[in-house]
């Protein structure tokens, strides 16, 4: 019986003969597939090196974010020992670059944080995308400390007179690190008559609901990290905001939700993969993920092949899986299986 390494070498040799003819590409989730918290999943480095060596197009498609793409690819390249470039990474908020022209000179509230980064870090990402009048909840807290009386405002903030600032939209770029503060300030904007946070709408008087649109960058209720049980994600924050808004206004919150499994997210990702393939459509794309409700559902709905791994959110058996191209113990086994077909 062949040892597993010999089988893998045979599969690699077969793949090298046929890769260009088959025009195969891959999209990988990050958390729970390549990384588990701060730890690299051991098989991830080998899997990506195989693809990089043979110039097989691949992207990293994550519902995470909170760092600028240029920062994230440098960090990922160091962690994975494979060069990752900006055109190979799609974070949850990356497609918002395409919305920047619409809101270029309009005031927008940018919500989300990144552990270990300053309070204004995610707001500055939005500015770099072209949202010239982007403000964070921290900026508003610094302007009026009593708006959130249970913590100190940030020492550095973008200055504005928010009593005269009309917010045109709210974008949740990444997970909130301060739920109480952010839900309070988002509610102040959403329950205002026209986006001015110092005013309050009288819902009992039949005032029309919600004059400011809100955009969420992903719907994940939970995500996998190095803790033994999955943690709450942005989807849980959304549920909290929706409940508060419903209680205050009597209306359901109307929101635009992107990220996996939404179709628009996969369309954007498809464009990144075509860019690596000379503008040509790939014949087959494999989505390798750990979350059946986001990675796998989105890939299935978009017409991609989906491969589920057991290194993150999903810990079940094959019979519980909805992936159309199998369930695997790790990402390397998934890649080898795809390339042997």
N, C-alpha and C positions, 0 to 999 in steps of 0.2 A: 504493500500500500504506500502511495506517495506521501511523503511528509507534507504538512501544510505549506511550508515555505516553497517547496518544489511546485506545488499546485499554483501558488500565487505567481511564481516566476513564469509558469506556462501561460497563465492568464494574461500576464503583462506582455509576453511576447506576441500572443494572439492580438492583443489590443493594439500594439504598435504597428501591426500590419494593416489594421482595418479602421483606425480612428478617423482618418481624413475622409474615407469613403462614407462613413456612417454619419459624420457631422454631429457629434454628440456634445452636449454641454451640461453643466451642473450648476445648481444653486444650493448653497448650504446655509442653514441657520447657524448661528454662532453659539449662543448659550444652550448647553445641553447636547450639542453636536460636536463642536470643536473645542469649546471651553466648558468647564464646570466651575462657575465662580471665577476665581483668579487662576485656577489650575487648568493647564492644557490637558485635554484628553489624549493619552499617549498615541493612539492610532491616527489622530488628526494630522500630525506632521507628515507621516508617511503617505497618507491619502492625497494631500495637497501636492507633495513633491512629485508623485506619480503623474498627476495632471499637468503640473507646471513643466516637467521635463518633456512631455509629449505635446505640449502646446494645446491641450484640450481646454476650451473656454470654460471658465467658471467664475461665479460671483459669490459673495457673501451677502445673504439677504436676511436681515434681522429686523425684528420689531423693537430692538433696543436703540439706543442713541445717547444723546447728552454730551457727546464730544463732536467737534468739527471733523468732517471726513478726513482732512489732512492729518489731524492728531490721531484719529482712530487707526488709520492704515499703518502709520509708523509703529504704533503700539502692537497691532496685530502681527505685523511683519517680524517684530522682535520676538513675540511669543511663539509664533508658529514656525519660525525659521524659513519662511517663504516670503518672497516679495509680494506684497499686496498693494496695488495702486488704487487711486481714487475711483477710477472707472470700473473697479472690481468690487466696490462696496456700496450697498444700498441700506442705509439705516431708515428707521421709521419716518424721520423727518426729512430725509433727502428729497423726496418728491415736492416738498414745499418750496424748493427753489423755483419751481415753475409757477408758483402763485405770487412770487415776490413782485412781479411787475404790476399785478392788479392792486396790490396794497403798498406800492412803493412809497407814496407820500401820505399814507393814512396811518393814524395811530392804531397800533395793535398790541394786545396783551399777550406776552409770550410766557407760558407756564412750563415748569420742569426744572430739574436740577441734575447735578452729577456729583456723586459722593467724592469729597476731597477737593472740589472745585469751588471758586467763589460764587456767591449768590447770583451774580450777573452773567455767569458763563454761558448759559443756554441762550439768553437774550442776545449776547454778542454773536452767537452763531446765526441767529435770525438777521442781524444787521449785515453780516458778511454775505448772506443770501440776497440781500437787496431790500429788506424791510427797513427802510431808513428811519421810521418813527416807531421802532419796537421798544416796548417797556416791559419790565418784569414786575411781579407782585412785590419784590423787594424794593423797587424804585418807588412804588406807591406807599409802601410801609415807611420808607425814609421820609417821604413828604408829609405823612400824617401818622405818627407813631401809634396813636390811639386806635387806628383802624384795625390793628392786631395787637392788643395790649398784653399778650402773654409771651413776648420775646423782644429782644433788642433788634432794632432795624439795622440793616447792613451799613457798614461805615462808608462804603462807596456806592453811589447810586447815580442814575441818569436823572438830571434835574428837569422838572416840568411843573407847571401849575395844573394839577390834575382836576381841579374844580372847573377848569376851562377846556379840558381835553376830552374830545369826543372819540371814544373807542369804536372802531369800525368792525373789529373781529377779535376773537380769542383763538389762539393756537396753542394747543398742548403739545409741545415738541417732544417731551420726555416725561418720565414718571415724576410726579411731585414728591419732594422730600419733606414738605411742610404742608400736610393735608389741611390742617385747620386754617392756616393763613390763606392758602391758595383757594380753598373753597369759599371762604368768606369774601375775598376780593373778587373772585369770578362771579359770585352771586351778586355783589354790589353792581358789577357791570351789567349782568344779565337782567337784573330786576329794575334797572334804570329805564326811564322812558325812551332815551335816545343815545345811550352809551356814555353819559356823564355820570361818574360814580357818586357825585355829591347829591344826586337827586334820587327820589324814591317813587316808584310807580304805585298808583292806587289800583290794585287788581280787583278790589271789591266794586270799583266804579265801572267795571267792564272794559278796562283798558286792554288794548290788544297785547298779546303775549310776545315776548322775546324779540327785541329789535336788533340784537347783535348776534351774528352767527358764531358758532363755536366749532372748532376743528380738533378732533382727537387723532393722534398719529398712529395709535394701535389699540386693538380691543382686548388684549390679553388679560384675562382675569388672574392667571397665575403664570409663573415662569420658574424654570429650574436653575438652581445654583448649587453651591457645594454643601448646602444644608440638606438633611435627609428628606424633608418634605418641601414641596414647591412653595414659593412665596407669592404674595399678592403683587400684581402688576398694575398697569395703567387702567385696565378694565375695572378693577375694584374701585379705583379712584373715581372713575366715571359713574359707577353705580351709586357711590356716596353723593356725588354732585347732583345726579339726577333726582335722588330721593329728597335732598334738601331743597332743590329748586321746585319740585312738585309740591312739597309741603308749604313753601312760601307763596308760590304763585297760583297753585291750583291747576297748573298746566304741565304737560309733559315737555321735557327739554328736547328741542330739536337740534340734532348734532350731525356733523359730517364726520364719519369714522373711516379712516384709511388704515394702512398696514395690512399684514396678512390676517385673514384670508381674502381681503377685498380684491376684486378683479383689477382695479386700477393699479394696485401695487405690483401685480404680476405683469401687467402691460409695461410698466416702467422698467421692471427687471428684464423683460424680454428685449427691450431696447438696448440695455447695457450688454447683454449677451450678443446681440447682433453686431454691436460695435466691436466686439472682439473677434467676430467672424467675417470681417470685411463687409459688413452691412447685410450679409445674407442670413436668412432665417435658418436656424438649426433644425435638423430633422427630428431630433429627440432631445428633450431637456429633462433631467432628473432633479427633483427637489428632494434634498435629504434633510429631514427635520425630526424633532422630538415631540412636537405638539400636534396631536390629531386635529384639534379644533382650529388651528391657524395654518401651520405649515402644510399639512396633508390635505385639509379641505380646500384651501386655496389652490394648490397644485392640481388637485382632481378637477375642480371646477373650471380651471383655465385650460385643461387639456394636456398638462404635463404628466410625466411619470412621477409617482411619489414613493419615497422610501422612508420608512419609519425606523428610528434607532431607539435603543433602550437606555441611553446614557443621560437622559434628561427627564422631562415631564412624564413621558410614557414609560411605564414599568410592567405593562400587561403582557398577555400572551397573543399569539398570532390571531386567534379567533376574535379578539377584541379590537383588532386593527382595521382601519379603513384605507390604508395605503394600497395603491394598485400595483406596486412593484416590489412588495415584500417588506418584512420586518427583520432587522439585523441587530446584532449585539453592539456594533460600533460602526463608525463612519467608513473605516477602511474596508470592512466586509461589504458594505453597501456599494462602495465605488468599484471594488473588484467584481461584484456580481453584475453591475451595470455594464462594465466594460467587457465582460465575457459573453454578452448577448450578441 
